[in-house]
Amino acid sequence: MLDVYTVSFFGHRYIDNFRLAEEKVEKLIYKLFQEHSYIEFLVGRDGDFDQIATSAVLKAKHSYAENRCDITWVMPYEKAEYIKNAEDFEKYYDYVEVCRESEKVHYKQAIQVRNRCMVDRSDLTVFWVEREKGGAYLTMKYAEDKQANMVNLAANIF
């Protein structure tokens, strides 16, 4: 039976030091592949950090971990961009899913509900939080309150 380690990513919509974030995510992903045989990565598609994380996972997957991971885009609700381009998104990500809990709430609350579900599902939650405001910050506070295994790459040097 395959032991699956689940990792989710959350960060600010806009990242000031894009290259530094990219380097830290790539180093962390490499380290995780040294420690785990199979990793399920969960990402949103709501900003710079989500794109950095997705790109780093896909790079690792194509370079050295092809059969050792999958990447899932977790939507808070079915988005119009997905409906219009489902075939392309399903080629880009291994899986695309809608968080059932966030589908049931007002759309302004949906991203935060989806984020909390992703934290609850993860063995490790990775953040890029530099400011004490916004959805990524609220999700990090939720993870801290749940005593989740987490790392804020914006605060830690690898």
Secondary structure, DSSP 4 states (H G I P E B T S, - for coil): ---EEEEEEEE-SS-SSHHHHHHHHHHHHHHHHHH-SEEEEEE--SSHHHHHHHHHHHHHHHHT-TTSEEEEEEESS--HHHHHHHHHHHHHSSEEEE-HHHHTS-HHHHHHHHHHHHHHH-SEEEEE--SS-SHHHHHHHHHHHTT--EEETTT---
